[in-house]
Amino acid sequence: MSRVCQVTKRGTRVGGTIARRGLPKYKGGIGLRTTGKNKRKFKVNVQRKRIWVPEIGQHVNLRLSTRALKTIAKNGAYPTLLKAGLIRPAGPKQG
């Protein structure tokens, strides 16, 4: 199972690190020299969560990034999940 958030659709990204050596020119040195470049991965902090959605009256199991959890805490579960297309709009109450 891939490490992708169901709300934000963010996944693992590729980047790099640069190793430098020397004293910067503004500190009186001859400048920084690049001594190495390495590839690395930036992984999303994805967690399994069971969220209660009162508008539809049930729990929803999701794989969410911590950024998505903050969005749900701020805007509410129902609007956030509806916008992401993970739930259907709640119909009128019957009974």
Backbone torsions as a table, in degrees:
resi	resn	phi	psi	omega
1	MET	NA	130.0	-175.5
2	SER	-76.2	156.0	-179.2
3	ARG	-90.4	82.0	-178.5
4	VAL	-133.6	134.9	176.9
5	CYS	-76.3	135.3	-178.1
6	GLN	-76.5	-22.9	-178.9
7	VAL	-89.3	-52.9	-175.6
8	THR	-89.3	-13.3	-178.6
9	LYS	62.4	23.7	179.3
10	ARG	-88.7	142.0	-179.9
11	GLY	-132.7	-164.4	-179.8
12	THR	-69.5	135.7	177.9
13	ARG	-118.6	156.6	-178.5
14	VAL	-106.7	138.2	178.2
15	GLY	-147.0	-153.8	-179.3
16	GLY	-157.9	165.3	173.8
17	THR	-119.3	147.1	178.6
18	ILE	-122.0	123.3	177.4
19	ALA	-92.5	126.5	-178.9
20	ARG	-122.9	155.3	-176.7
21	ARG	-143.5	144.6	177.0
22	GLY	118.9	175.8	-179.5
23	LEU	-104.5	129.7	-179.5
24	PRO	-58.8	153.5	-179.2
25	LYS	-62.1	-37.5	-178.0
26	TYR	-69.8	-11.4	175.4
27	LYS	-102.1	8.3	176.1
28	GLY	99.2	4.4	-179.5
29	GLY	-92.0	-167.9	179.7
30	ILE	-99.4	3.3	177.2
31	GLY	111.1	163.4	179.5
32	LEU	-83.7	138.9	177.5
33	ARG	-113.4	134.7	176.2
34	THR	-78.4	125.0	-178.2
35	THR	-111.3	-6.8	178.4
36	GLY	-177.3	151.0	175.4
37	LYS	-131.9	134.1	179.7
38	ASN	-130.9	141.6	174.6
39	LYS	-82.2	148.6	175.7
40	ARG	-149.6	170.3	180.0
41	LYS	-116.6	138.5	173.5
42	PHE	-102.1	107.7	-175.4
43	LYS	-96.1	143.2	179.4
44	VAL	-79.6	140.0	178.6
45	ASN	-81.7	84.4	-176.2
46	VAL	-96.8	133.9	-179.3
47	GLN	-133.3	146.9	175.3
48	ARG	-81.6	128.7	-179.7
49	LYS	-135.2	146.7	175.2
50	ARG	-112.4	110.1	-171.8
51	ILE	-111.1	132.9	176.9
52	TRP	-83.8	128.7	177.8
53	VAL	-115.6	101.6	-174.7
54	PRO	-65.7	-27.5	-178.7
55	GLU	-65.0	-33.1	177.7
56	ILE	-104.7	-7.2	174.8
57	GLY	71.2	33.5	177.6
58	GLN	-153.5	167.0	176.6
59	HIS	-87.3	152.7	176.5
60	VAL	-129.3	127.7	177.0
61	ASN	-91.1	127.2	-175.1
62	LEU	-138.3	158.9	168.9
63	ARG	-108.5	107.2	-172.1
64	LEU	-119.6	145.9	169.8
65	SER	-80.4	162.2	179.6
66	THR	-66.2	-28.4	175.3
67	ARG	-64.8	-40.5	178.3
68	ALA	-66.6	-35.4	177.4
69	LEU	-63.2	-39.3	177.1
70	LYS	-67.0	-36.7	177.8
71	THR	-64.7	-42.3	178.4
72	ILE	-65.3	-39.5	178.5
73	ALA	-64.9	-33.3	-177.9
74	LYS	-81.5	-49.3	-172.7
75	ASN	-97.3	-15.8	-176.5
76	GLY	100.4	153.4	-176.0
77	ALA	-70.1	-46.0	-173.9
78	TYR	-62.1	-52.3	179.9
79	PRO	-63.0	-37.5	-177.8
80	THR	-67.7	-46.8	-178.7
81	LEU	-70.5	-32.0	177.4
82	LEU	-66.3	-43.6	179.4
83	LYS	-65.2	-34.8	179.1
84	ALA	-78.1	-10.8	178.9
85	GLY	80.1	22.2	-178.0
86	LEU	-90.8	-19.1	176.6
87	ILE	-134.4	161.3	177.0
88	ARG	-92.5	156.0	177.9
89	PRO	-60.5	142.4	179.2
90	ALA	-73.9	130.7	178.3
91	GLY	-82.2	177.7	179.0
92	PRO	-67.6	147.6	-180.0
93	LYS	-68.3	136.9	177.9
94	GLN	-107.6	144.5	175.3
95	GLY	120.3	NA	NA
